[in-house]
Amino acid sequence: MKTTAIIASALIAAVAVAGTASAQDAKTEKCFGVAKAGKNDCQTATSSCAGTSKKDGQTDAWLSVPAGACAKIVGGSLTSKKS
């Protein structure tokens, strides 16, 4: 009985976290050209994973920011440009 309760709790927690992530994604946008070197959120044209951008303001590296914020950041763009 105890094992079943633990497994059920774990499954409920996993579903709750997945639902929260989806809701948060709808309130954010990718902002290109504002990440510091090594601080990007995901892959770029020249790197395969997060945290691997080579220079500050790399135009194909992005950060997830609250929706509407990218337009207010100097150098921020909603589209990727060649670095």
PyMOL Python script that loads the backbone (N, CA, C, O; Angstrom):
from pymol import cmd

cmd.read_pdbstr("""\
ATOM      1  N   MET A   1       0.825  -1.197   0.000  1.00  0.00           N
ATOM      2  CA  MET A   1       0.000   0.000   0.000  1.00  0.00           C
ATOM      3  C   MET A   1       0.869   1.260   0.000  1.00  0.00           C
ATOM      4  O   MET A   1       0.589   2.213  -0.727  1.00  0.00           O
ATOM      5  N   LYS A   2       1.907   1.256   0.808  1.00  0.00           N
ATOM      6  CA  LYS A   2       2.770   2.423   0.917  1.00  0.00           C
ATOM      7  C   LYS A   2       3.470   2.718  -0.417  1.00  0.00           C
ATOM      8  O   LYS A   2       3.577   3.876  -0.822  1.00  0.00           O
ATOM      9  N   THR A   3       3.938   1.682  -1.088  1.00  0.00           N
ATOM     10  CA  THR A   3       4.614   1.838  -2.376  1.00  0.00           C
ATOM     11  C   THR A   3       3.656   2.403  -3.419  1.00  0.00           C
ATOM     12  O   THR A   3       4.043   3.260  -4.213  1.00  0.00           O
ATOM     13  N   THR A   4       2.430   1.939  -3.425  1.00  0.00           N
ATOM     14  CA  THR A   4       1.428   2.429  -4.375  1.00  0.00           C
ATOM     15  C   THR A   4       1.167   3.914  -4.164  1.00  0.00           C
ATOM     16  O   THR A   4       1.045   4.664  -5.132  1.00  0.00           O
ATOM     17  N   ALA A   5       1.082   4.339  -2.922  1.00  0.00           N
ATOM     18  CA  ALA A   5       0.838   5.750  -2.619  1.00  0.00           C
ATOM     19  C   ALA A   5       2.013   6.616  -3.087  1.00  0.00           C
ATOM     20  O   ALA A   5       1.806   7.712  -3.606  1.00  0.00           O
ATOM     21  N   ILE A   6       3.225   6.135  -2.908  1.00  0.00           N
ATOM     22  CA  ILE A   6       4.410   6.882  -3.331  1.00  0.00           C
ATOM     23  C   ILE A   6       4.432   7.011  -4.860  1.00  0.00           C
ATOM     24  O   ILE A   6       4.695   8.090  -5.390  1.00  0.00           O
ATOM     25  N   ILE A   7       4.161   5.926  -5.550  1.00  0.00           N
ATOM     26  CA  ILE A   7       4.147   5.957  -7.013  1.00  0.00           C
ATOM     27  C   ILE A   7       3.051   6.881  -7.523  1.00  0.00           C
ATOM     28  O   ILE A   7       3.272   7.646  -8.462  1.00  0.00           O
ATOM     29  N   ALA A   8       1.879   6.817  -6.919  1.00  0.00           N
ATOM     30  CA  ALA A   8       0.774   7.687  -7.333  1.00  0.00           C
ATOM     31  C   ALA A   8       1.139   9.155  -7.120  1.00  0.00           C
ATOM     32  O   ALA A   8       0.850   9.996  -7.970  1.00  0.00           O
ATOM     33  N   SER A   9       1.767   9.461  -5.996  1.00  0.00           N
ATOM     34  CA  SER A   9       2.180  10.845  -5.718  1.00  0.00           C
ATOM     35  C   SER A   9       3.203  11.322  -6.740  1.00  0.00           C
ATOM     36  O   SER A   9       3.138  12.462  -7.201  1.00  0.00           O
ATOM     37  N   ALA A  10       4.137  10.462  -7.091  1.00  0.00           N
ATOM     38  CA  ALA A  10       5.156  10.821  -8.074  1.00  0.00           C
ATOM     39  C   ALA A  10       4.525  11.106  -9.439  1.00  0.00           C
ATOM     40  O   ALA A  10       4.912  12.060 -10.115  1.00  0.00           O
ATOM     41  N   LEU A  11       3.565  10.290  -9.840  1.00  0.00           N
ATOM     42  CA  LEU A  11       2.893  10.497 -11.125  1.00  0.00           C
ATOM     43  C   LEU A  11       2.095  11.798 -11.138  1.00  0.00           C
ATOM     44  O   LEU A  11       2.109  12.529 -12.128  1.00  0.00           O
ATOM     45  N   ILE A  12       1.413  12.081 -10.060  1.00  0.00           N
ATOM     46  CA  ILE A  12       0.638  13.320  -9.967  1.00  0.00           C
ATOM     47  C   ILE A  12       1.571  14.531 -10.042  1.00  0.00           C
ATOM     48  O   ILE A  12       1.266  15.514 -10.717  1.00  0.00           O
ATOM     49  N   ALA A  13       2.698  14.455  -9.351  1.00  0.00           N
ATOM     50  CA  ALA A  13       3.668  15.556  -9.377  1.00  0.00           C
ATOM     51  C   ALA A  13       4.224  15.758 -10.787  1.00  0.00           C
ATOM     52  O   ALA A  13       4.381  16.895 -11.233  1.00  0.00           O
ATOM     53  N   ALA A  14       4.521  14.670 -11.487  1.00  0.00           N
ATOM     54  CA  ALA A  14       5.057  14.776 -12.849  1.00  0.00           C
ATOM     55  C   ALA A  14       4.057  15.428 -13.792  1.00  0.00           C
ATOM     56  O   ALA A  14       4.437  16.261 -14.615  1.00  0.00           O
ATOM     57  N   VAL A  15       2.804  15.064 -13.686  1.00  0.00           N
ATOM     58  CA  VAL A  15       1.765  15.648 -14.533  1.00  0.00           C
ATOM     59  C   VAL A  15       1.588  17.131 -14.199  1.00  0.00           C
ATOM     60  O   VAL A  15       1.408  17.945 -15.104  1.00  0.00           O
ATOM     61  N   ALA A  16       1.636  17.488 -12.932  1.00  0.00           N
ATOM     62  CA  ALA A  16       1.482  18.881 -12.525  1.00  0.00           C
ATOM     63  C   ALA A  16       2.620  19.738 -13.059  1.00  0.00           C
ATOM     64  O   ALA A  16       2.385  20.856 -13.519  1.00  0.00           O
ATOM     65  N   VAL A  17       3.834  19.242 -13.007  1.00  0.00           N
ATOM     66  CA  VAL A  17       4.991  19.992 -13.507  1.00  0.00           C
ATOM     67  C   VAL A  17       4.900  20.164 -15.018  1.00  0.00           C
ATOM     68  O   VAL A  17       5.202  21.242 -15.532  1.00  0.00           O
ATOM     69  N   ALA A  18       4.494  19.137 -15.729  1.00  0.00           N
ATOM     70  CA  ALA A  18       4.364  19.230 -17.181  1.00  0.00           C
ATOM     71  C   ALA A  18       3.316  20.272 -17.562  1.00  0.00           C
ATOM     72  O   ALA A  18       3.517  21.021 -18.518  1.00  0.00           O
ATOM     73  N   GLY A  19       2.227  20.331 -16.850  1.00  0.00           N
ATOM     74  CA  GLY A  19       1.182  21.315 -17.111  1.00  0.00           C
ATOM     75  C   GLY A  19       1.654  22.731 -16.854  1.00  0.00           C
ATOM     76  O   GLY A  19       1.291  23.645 -17.594  1.00  0.00           O
ATOM     77  N   THR A  20       2.449  22.931 -15.828  1.00  0.00           N
ATOM     78  CA  THR A  20       2.984  24.243 -15.499  1.00  0.00           C
ATOM     79  C   THR A  20       3.944  24.714 -16.574  1.00  0.00           C
ATOM     80  O   THR A  20       3.914  25.885 -16.952  1.00  0.00           O
ATOM     81  N   ALA A  21       4.785  23.841 -17.068  1.00  0.00           N
ATOM     82  CA  ALA A  21       5.754  24.217 -18.104  1.00  0.00           C
ATOM     83  C   ALA A  21       5.045  24.674 -19.371  1.00  0.00           C
ATOM     84  O   ALA A  21       5.479  25.637 -20.003  1.00  0.00           O
ATOM     85  N   SER A  22       3.981  24.016 -19.747  1.00  0.00           N
ATOM     86  CA  SER A  22       3.245  24.392 -20.949  1.00  0.00           C
ATOM     87  C   SER A  22       2.611  25.770 -20.799  1.00  0.00           C
ATOM     88  O   SER A  22       2.622  26.562 -21.741  1.00  0.00           O
ATOM     89  N   ALA A  23       2.068  26.058 -19.641  1.00  0.00           N
ATOM     90  CA  ALA A  23       1.455  27.354 -19.403  1.00  0.00           C
ATOM     91  C   ALA A  23       2.508  28.457 -19.419  1.00  0.00           C
ATOM     92  O   ALA A  23       2.250  29.555 -19.911  1.00  0.00           O
ATOM     93  N   GLN A  24       3.675  28.174 -18.893  1.00  0.00           N
ATOM     94  CA  GLN A  24       4.736  29.168 -18.869  1.00  0.00           C
ATOM     95  C   GLN A  24       5.257  29.445 -20.280  1.00  0.00           C
ATOM     96  O   GLN A  24       5.557  30.593 -20.608  1.00  0.00           O
ATOM     97  N   ASP A  25       5.368  28.415 -21.116  1.00  0.00           N
ATOM     98  CA  ASP A  25       5.858  28.593 -22.477  1.00  0.00           C
ATOM     99  C   ASP A  25       4.995  29.564 -23.277  1.00  0.00           C
ATOM    100  O   ASP A  25       5.509  30.292 -24.126  1.00  0.00           O
ATOM    101  N   ALA A  26       3.712  29.582 -23.019  1.00  0.00           N
ATOM    102  CA  ALA A  26       2.806  30.467 -23.747  1.00  0.00           C
ATOM    103  C   ALA A  26       3.040  31.929 -23.370  1.00  0.00           C
ATOM    104  O   ALA A  26       2.617  32.826 -24.100  1.00  0.00           O
ATOM    105  N   LYS A  27       3.701  32.181 -22.249  1.00  0.00           N
ATOM    106  CA  LYS A  27       3.924  33.537 -21.778  1.00  0.00           C
ATOM    107  C   LYS A  27       5.346  34.013 -22.034  1.00  0.00           C
ATOM    108  O   LYS A  27       5.741  35.069 -21.540  1.00  0.00           O
ATOM    109  N   THR A  28       6.117  33.253 -22.797  1.00  0.00           N
ATOM    110  CA  THR A  28       7.497  33.638 -23.086  1.00  0.00           C
ATOM    111  C   THR A  28       7.740  33.646 -24.592  1.00  0.00           C
ATOM    112  O   THR A  28       6.940  33.131 -25.373  1.00  0.00           O
ATOM    113  N   GLU A  29       8.870  34.248 -24.979  1.00  0.00           N
ATOM    114  CA  GLU A  29       9.262  34.265 -26.381  1.00  0.00           C
ATOM    115  C   GLU A  29      10.779  34.149 -26.473  1.00  0.00           C
ATOM    116  O   GLU A  29      11.495  34.449 -25.517  1.00  0.00           O
ATOM    117  N   LYS A  30      11.257  33.713 -27.626  1.00  0.00           N
ATOM    118  CA  LYS A  30      12.692  33.630 -27.866  1.00  0.00           C
ATOM    119  C   LYS A  30      13.185  35.020 -28.257  1.00  0.00           C
ATOM    120  O   LYS A  30      12.642  35.653 -29.162  1.00  0.00           O
ATOM    121  N   CYS A  31      14.218  35.483 -27.563  1.00  0.00           N
ATOM    122  CA  CYS A  31      14.808  36.781 -27.869  1.00  0.00           C
ATOM    123  C   CYS A  31      16.254  36.556 -28.319  1.00  0.00           C
ATOM    124  O   CYS A  31      17.109  36.172 -27.521  1.00  0.00           O
ATOM    125  N   PHE A  32      16.511  36.798 -29.590  1.00  0.00           N
ATOM    126  CA  PHE A  32      17.828  36.563 -30.179  1.00  0.00           C
ATOM    127  C   PHE A  32      18.726  37.782 -30.009  1.00  0.00           C
ATOM    128  O   PHE A  32      18.260  38.921 -30.002  1.00  0.00           O
ATOM    129  N   GLY A  33      20.028  37.517 -29.871  1.00  0.00           N
ATOM    130  CA  GLY A  33      21.016  38.590 -29.860  1.00  0.00           C
ATOM    131  C   GLY A  33      21.265  39.246 -28.522  1.00  0.00           C
ATOM    132  O   GLY A  33      21.976  40.249 -28.466  1.00  0.00           O
ATOM    133  N   VAL A  34      20.713  38.724 -27.444  1.00  0.00           N
ATOM    134  CA  VAL A  34      20.887  39.364 -26.133  1.00  0.00           C
ATOM    135  C   VAL A  34      21.636  38.494 -25.124  1.00  0.00           C
ATOM    136  O   VAL A  34      21.961  38.961 -24.033  1.00  0.00           O
ATOM    137  N   ALA A  35      21.908  37.259 -25.466  1.00  0.00           N
ATOM    138  CA  ALA A  35      22.578  36.349 -24.522  1.00  0.00           C
ATOM    139  C   ALA A  35      24.057  36.683 -24.391  1.00  0.00           C
ATOM    140  O   ALA A  35      24.720  37.012 -25.375  1.00  0.00           O
ATOM    141  N   LYS A  36      24.562  36.597 -23.172  1.00  0.00           N
ATOM    142  CA  LYS A  36      25.995  36.711 -22.930  1.00  0.00           C
ATOM    143  C   LYS A  36      26.652  35.413 -23.369  1.00  0.00           C
ATOM    144  O   LYS A  36      25.986  34.381 -23.461  1.00  0.00           O
ATOM    145  N   ALA A  37      27.937  35.453 -23.639  1.00  0.00           N
ATOM    146  CA  ALA A  37      28.673  34.256 -24.058  1.00  0.00           C
ATOM    147  C   ALA A  37      28.474  33.135 -23.029  1.00  0.00           C
ATOM    148  O   ALA A  37      28.670  33.332 -21.830  1.00  0.00           O
ATOM    149  N   GLY A  38      28.086  31.973 -23.519  1.00  0.00           N
ATOM    150  CA  GLY A  38      27.894  30.812 -22.658  1.00  0.00           C
ATOM    151  C   GLY A  38      26.617  30.806 -21.853  1.00  0.00           C
ATOM    152  O   GLY A  38      26.454  29.943 -20.991  1.00  0.00           O
ATOM    153  N   LYS A  39      25.707  31.725 -22.092  1.00  0.00           N
ATOM    154  CA  LYS A  39      24.468  31.817 -21.306  1.00  0.00           C
ATOM    155  C   LYS A  39      23.198  31.656 -22.128  1.00  0.00           C
ATOM    156  O   LYS A  39      22.110  31.950 -21.633  1.00  0.00           O
ATOM    157  N   ASN A  40      23.310  31.194 -23.378  1.00  0.00           N
ATOM    158  CA  ASN A  40      22.116  31.026 -24.212  1.00  0.00           C
ATOM    159  C   ASN A  40      21.247  29.878 -23.708  1.00  0.00           C
ATOM    160  O   ASN A  40      21.733  28.989 -23.009  1.00  0.00           O
ATOM    161  N   ASP A  41      19.961  29.896 -24.063  1.00  0.00           N
ATOM    162  CA  ASP A  41      19.014  28.889 -23.587  1.00  0.00           C
ATOM    163  C   ASP A  41      18.993  27.610 -24.411  1.00  0.00           C
ATOM    164  O   ASP A  41      18.643  26.558 -23.876  1.00  0.00           O
ATOM    165  N   CYS A  42      19.344  27.655 -25.660  1.00  0.00           N
ATOM    166  CA  CYS A  42      19.268  26.451 -26.480  1.00  0.00           C
ATOM    167  C   CYS A  42      20.276  26.509 -27.613  1.00  0.00           C
ATOM    168  O   CYS A  42      21.077  27.440 -27.698  1.00  0.00           O
ATOM    169  N   GLN A  43      20.230  25.512 -28.478  1.00  0.00           N
ATOM    170  CA  GLN A  43      21.221  25.405 -29.549  1.00  0.00           C
ATOM    171  C   GLN A  43      21.200  26.588 -30.501  1.00  0.00           C
ATOM    172  O   GLN A  43      20.199  27.295 -30.621  1.00  0.00           O
ATOM    173  N   THR A  44      22.336  26.789 -31.180  1.00  0.00           N
ATOM    174  CA  THR A  44      22.457  27.820 -32.203  1.00  0.00           C
ATOM    175  C   THR A  44      22.886  27.145 -33.498  1.00  0.00           C
ATOM    176  O   THR A  44      22.998  25.920 -33.549  1.00  0.00           O
ATOM    177  N   ALA A  45      23.120  27.911 -34.520  1.00  0.00           N
ATOM    178  CA  ALA A  45      23.583  27.344 -35.792  1.00  0.00           C
ATOM    179  C   ALA A  45      24.989  26.760 -35.666  1.00  0.00           C
ATOM    180  O   ALA A  45      25.375  25.887 -36.443  1.00  0.00           O
ATOM    181  N   THR A  46      25.751  27.243 -34.685  1.00  0.00           N
ATOM    182  CA  THR A  46      27.138  26.797 -34.534  1.00  0.00           C
ATOM    183  C   THR A  46      27.403  25.993 -33.271  1.00  0.00           C
ATOM    184  O   THR A  46      28.542  25.587 -33.036  1.00  0.00           O
ATOM    185  N   SER A  47      26.393  25.751 -32.455  1.00  0.00           N
ATOM    186  CA  SER A  47      26.569  24.934 -31.240  1.00  0.00           C
ATOM    187  C   SER A  47      25.352  24.056 -31.028  1.00  0.00           C
ATOM    188  O   SER A  47      24.266  24.343 -31.532  1.00  0.00           O
ATOM    189  N   SER A  48      25.546  22.981 -30.275  1.00  0.00           N
ATOM    190  CA  SER A  48      24.494  21.978 -30.192  1.00  0.00           C
ATOM    191  C   SER A  48      23.682  21.989 -28.898  1.00  0.00           C
ATOM    192  O   SER A  48      22.717  21.233 -28.778  1.00  0.00           O
ATOM    193  N   CYS A  49      24.047  22.822 -27.934  1.00  0.00           N
ATOM    194  CA  CYS A  49      23.270  22.790 -26.692  1.00  0.00           C
ATOM    195  C   CYS A  49      23.310  24.132 -25.964  1.00  0.00           C
ATOM    196  O   CYS A  49      24.050  25.038 -26.347  1.00  0.00           O
ATOM    197  N   ALA A  50      22.508  24.244 -24.914  1.00  0.00           N
ATOM    198  CA  ALA A  50      22.426  25.471 -24.128  1.00  0.00           C
ATOM    199  C   ALA A  50      23.765  25.787 -23.476  1.00  0.00           C
ATOM    200  O   ALA A  50      24.539  24.890 -23.143  1.00  0.00           O
ATOM    201  N   GLY A  51      24.021  27.075 -23.300  1.00  0.00           N
ATOM    202  CA  GLY A  51      25.225  27.512 -22.607  1.00  0.00           C
ATOM    203  C   GLY A  51      26.493  27.420 -23.424  1.00  0.00           C
ATOM    204  O   GLY A  51      27.585  27.397 -22.856  1.00  0.00           O
ATOM    205  N   THR A  52      26.384  27.364 -24.742  1.00  0.00           N
ATOM    206  CA  THR A  52      27.577  27.194 -25.568  1.00  0.00           C
ATOM    207  C   THR A  52      27.785  28.313 -26.593  1.00  0.00           C
ATOM    208  O   THR A  52      28.601  28.161 -27.503  1.00  0.00           O
ATOM    209  N   SER A  53      27.075  29.416 -26.467  1.00  0.00           N
ATOM    210  CA  SER A  53      27.312  30.518 -27.411  1.00  0.00           C
ATOM    211  C   SER A  53      28.728  31.044 -27.198  1.00  0.00           C
ATOM    212  O   SER A  53      29.237  31.044 -26.077  1.00  0.00           O
ATOM    213  N   LYS A  54      29.345  31.484 -28.261  1.00  0.00           N
ATOM    214  CA  LYS A  54      30.762  31.849 -28.237  1.00  0.00           C
ATOM    215  C   LYS A  54      31.031  33.306 -27.866  1.00  0.00           C
ATOM    216  O   LYS A  54      32.109  33.617 -27.360  1.00  0.00           O
ATOM    217  N   LYS A  55      30.072  34.209 -28.107  1.00  0.00           N
ATOM    218  CA  LYS A  55      30.325  35.627 -27.833  1.00  0.00           C
ATOM    219  C   LYS A  55      29.057  36.314 -27.335  1.00  0.00           C
ATOM    220  O   LYS A  55      27.948  35.831 -27.562  1.00  0.00           O
ATOM    221  N   ASP A  56      29.231  37.428 -26.663  1.00  0.00           N
ATOM    222  CA  ASP A  56      28.102  38.234 -26.211  1.00  0.00           C
ATOM    223  C   ASP A  56      27.318  38.738 -27.416  1.00  0.00           C
ATOM    224  O   ASP A  56      27.906  39.148 -28.416  1.00  0.00           O
ATOM    225  N   GLY A  57      26.000  38.707 -27.324  1.00  0.00           N
ATOM    226  CA  GLY A  57      25.153  39.245 -28.381  1.00  0.00           C
ATOM    227  C   GLY A  57      25.152  38.441 -29.666  1.00  0.00           C
ATOM    228  O   GLY A  57      24.788  38.961 -30.721  1.00  0.00           O
ATOM    229  N   GLN A  58      25.553  37.185 -29.593  1.00  0.00           N
ATOM    230  CA  GLN A  58      25.561  36.332 -30.793  1.00  0.00           C
ATOM    231  C   GLN A  58      24.151  36.310 -31.368  1.00  0.00           C
ATOM    232  O   GLN A  58      23.202  35.966 -30.664  1.00  0.00           O
ATOM    233  N   THR A  59      24.006  36.670 -32.627  1.00  0.00           N
ATOM    234  CA  THR A  59      22.670  36.903 -33.190  1.00  0.00           C
ATOM    235  C   THR A  59      21.838  35.652 -33.432  1.00  0.00           C
ATOM    236  O   THR A  59      20.636  35.759 -33.675  1.00  0.00           O
ATOM    237  N   ASP A  60      22.446  34.457 -33.373  1.00  0.00           N
ATOM    238  CA  ASP A  60      21.642  33.245 -33.512  1.00  0.00           C
ATOM    239  C   ASP A  60      21.430  32.543 -32.168  1.00  0.00           C
ATOM    240  O   ASP A  60      20.812  31.479 -32.120  1.00  0.00           O
ATOM    241  N   ALA A  61      21.934  33.125 -31.082  1.00  0.00           N
ATOM    242  CA  ALA A  61      21.721  32.582 -29.732  1.00  0.00           C
ATOM    243  C   ALA A  61      20.537  33.313 -29.108  1.00  0.00           C
ATOM    244  O   ALA A  61      20.358  34.512 -29.321  1.00  0.00           O
ATOM    245  N   TRP A  62      19.733  32.590 -28.339  1.00  0.00           N
ATOM    246  CA  TRP A  62      18.538  33.218 -27.775  1.00  0.00           C
ATOM    247  C   TRP A  62      18.367  32.922 -26.295  1.00  0.00           C
ATOM    248  O   TRP A  62      18.930  31.968 -25.758  1.00  0.00           O
ATOM    249  N   LEU A  63      17.577  33.762 -25.658  1.00  0.00           N
ATOM    250  CA  LEU A  63      17.140  33.588 -24.282  1.00  0.00           C
ATOM    251  C   LEU A  63      15.623  33.602 -24.272  1.00  0.00           C
ATOM    252  O   LEU A  63      15.002  34.291 -25.083  1.00  0.00           O
ATOM    253  N   SER A  64      15.030  32.861 -23.377  1.00  0.00           N
ATOM    254  CA  SER A  64      13.586  32.895 -23.199  1.00  0.00           C
ATOM    255  C   SER A  64      13.268  34.071 -22.277  1.00  0.00           C
ATOM    256  O   SER A  64      13.771  34.138 -21.155  1.00  0.00           O
ATOM    257  N   VAL A  65      12.442  34.985 -22.745  1.00  0.00           N
ATOM    258  CA  VAL A  65      12.075  36.170 -21.970  1.00  0.00           C
ATOM    259  C   VAL A  65      10.551  36.280 -21.917  1.00  0.00           C
ATOM    260  O   VAL A  65       9.864  35.681 -22.744  1.00  0.00           O
ATOM    261  N   PRO A  66      10.013  37.037 -20.956  1.00  0.00           N
ATOM    262  CA  PRO A  66       8.562  37.222 -20.913  1.00  0.00           C
ATOM    263  C   PRO A  66       8.057  37.829 -22.223  1.00  0.00           C
ATOM    264  O   PRO A  66       8.721  38.680 -22.814  1.00  0.00           O
ATOM    265  N   ALA A  67       6.896  37.395 -22.667  1.00  0.00           N
ATOM    266  CA  ALA A  67       6.313  37.893 -23.916  1.00  0.00           C
ATOM    267  C   ALA A  67       6.245  39.413 -23.895  1.00  0.00           C
ATOM    268  O   ALA A  67       5.781  40.013 -22.926  1.00  0.00           O
ATOM    269  N   GLY A  68       6.715  40.028 -24.976  1.00  0.00           N
ATOM    270  CA  GLY A  68       6.695  41.474 -25.102  1.00  0.00           C
ATOM    271  C   GLY A  68       7.968  42.159 -24.628  1.00  0.00           C
ATOM    272  O   GLY A  68       8.183  43.332 -24.934  1.00  0.00           O
ATOM    273  N   ALA A  69       8.818  41.452 -23.886  1.00  0.00           N
ATOM    274  CA  ALA A  69      10.031  42.064 -23.334  1.00  0.00           C
ATOM    275  C   ALA A  69      11.141  42.213 -24.364  1.00  0.00           C
ATOM    276  O   ALA A  69      11.936  43.147 -24.269  1.00  0.00           O
ATOM    277  N   CYS A  70      11.216  41.333 -25.333  1.00  0.00           N
ATOM    278  CA  CYS A  70      12.317  41.360 -26.295  1.00  0.00           C
ATOM    279  C   CYS A  70      12.375  42.687 -27.055  1.00  0.00           C
ATOM    280  O   CYS A  70      13.458  43.214 -27.305  1.00  0.00           O
ATOM    281  N   ALA A  71      11.233  43.213 -27.414  1.00  0.00           N
ATOM    282  CA  ALA A  71      11.191  44.472 -28.168  1.00  0.00           C
ATOM    283  C   ALA A  71      11.737  45.637 -27.343  1.00  0.00           C
ATOM    284  O   ALA A  71      12.102  46.671 -27.904  1.00  0.00           O
ATOM    285  N   LYS A  72      11.798  45.485 -26.025  1.00  0.00           N
ATOM    286  CA  LYS A  72      12.274  46.556 -25.148  1.00  0.00           C
ATOM    287  C   LYS A  72      13.768  46.443 -24.843  1.00  0.00           C
ATOM    288  O   LYS A  72      14.336  47.339 -24.218  1.00  0.00           O
ATOM    289  N   ILE A  73      14.409  45.359 -25.272  1.00  0.00           N
ATOM    290  CA  ILE A  73      15.820  45.131 -24.983  1.00  0.00           C
ATOM    291  C   ILE A  73      16.662  45.588 -26.171  1.00  0.00           C
ATOM    292  O   ILE A  73      16.414  45.184 -27.307  1.00  0.00           O
ATOM    293  N   VAL A  74      17.653  46.425 -25.906  1.00  0.00           N
ATOM    294  CA  VAL A  74      18.539  46.907 -26.972  1.00  0.00           C
ATOM    295  C   VAL A  74      19.255  45.723 -27.598  1.00  0.00           C
ATOM    296  O   VAL A  74      19.896  44.940 -26.897  1.00  0.00           O
ATOM    297  N   GLY A  75      19.149  45.587 -28.911  1.00  0.00           N
ATOM    298  CA  GLY A  75      19.783  44.488 -29.632  1.00  0.00           C
ATOM    299  C   GLY A  75      18.926  43.244 -29.711  1.00  0.00           C
ATOM    300  O   GLY A  75      19.302  42.288 -30.389  1.00  0.00           O
ATOM    301  N   GLY A  76      17.782  43.226 -29.037  1.00  0.00           N
ATOM    302  CA  GLY A  76      16.895  42.063 -29.042  1.00  0.00           C
ATOM    303  C   GLY A  76      16.110  41.957 -30.341  1.00  0.00           C
ATOM    304  O   GLY A  76      15.699  42.961 -30.922  1.00  0.00           O
ATOM    305  N   SER A  77      15.911  40.716 -30.785  1.00  0.00           N
ATOM    306  CA  SER A  77      15.163  40.465 -32.015  1.00  0.00           C
ATOM    307  C   SER A  77      14.372  39.179 -31.860  1.00  0.00           C
ATOM    308  O   SER A  77      14.847  38.238 -31.224  1.00  0.00           O
ATOM    309  N   LEU A  78      13.200  39.119 -32.416  1.00  0.00           N
ATOM    310  CA  LEU A  78      12.379  37.910 -32.371  1.00  0.00           C
ATOM    311  C   LEU A  78      12.775  36.913 -33.451  1.00  0.00           C
ATOM    312  O   LEU A  78      12.262  35.794 -33.485  1.00  0.00           O
ATOM    313  N   THR A  79      13.685  37.312 -34.333  1.00  0.00           N
ATOM    314  CA  THR A  79      14.156  36.415 -35.383  1.00  0.00           C
ATOM    315  C   THR A  79      15.670  36.298 -35.332  1.00  0.00           C
ATOM    316  O   THR A  79      16.366  37.240 -34.952  1.00  0.00           O
ATOM    317  N   SER A  80      16.167  35.140 -35.717  1.00  0.00           N
ATOM    318  CA  SER A  80      17.602  34.881 -35.738  1.00  0.00           C
ATOM    319  C   SER A  80      18.231  35.505 -36.974  1.00  0.00           C
ATOM    320  O   SER A  80      17.641  35.515 -38.055  1.00  0.00           O
ATOM    321  N   LYS A  81      19.420  36.015 -36.796  1.00  0.00           N
ATOM    322  CA  LYS A  81      20.195  36.535 -37.923  1.00  0.00           C
ATOM    323  C   LYS A  81      21.521  35.803 -37.944  1.00  0.00           C
ATOM    324  O   LYS A  81      21.951  35.283 -36.915  1.00  0.00           O
ATOM    325  N   LYS A  82      22.182  35.751 -39.097  1.00  0.00           N
ATOM    326  CA  LYS A  82      23.494  35.108 -39.168  1.00  0.00           C
ATOM    327  C   LYS A  82      24.488  35.871 -38.316  1.00  0.00           C
ATOM    328  O   LYS A  82      24.523  37.101 -38.341  1.00  0.00           O
ATOM    329  N   SER A  83      25.309  35.129 -37.549  1.00  0.00           N
ATOM    330  CA  SER A  83      26.330  35.776 -36.716  1.00  0.00           C
ATOM    331  C   SER A  83      27.531  36.153 -37.536  1.00  0.00           C
ATOM    332  O   SER A  83      28.492  36.709 -37.004  1.00  0.00           O
TER     333      SER A  83
END
""", "prot")
cmd.dss("prot")
cmd.show_as("cartoon", "prot")
cmd.util.cbc("prot")
cmd.orient("prot")
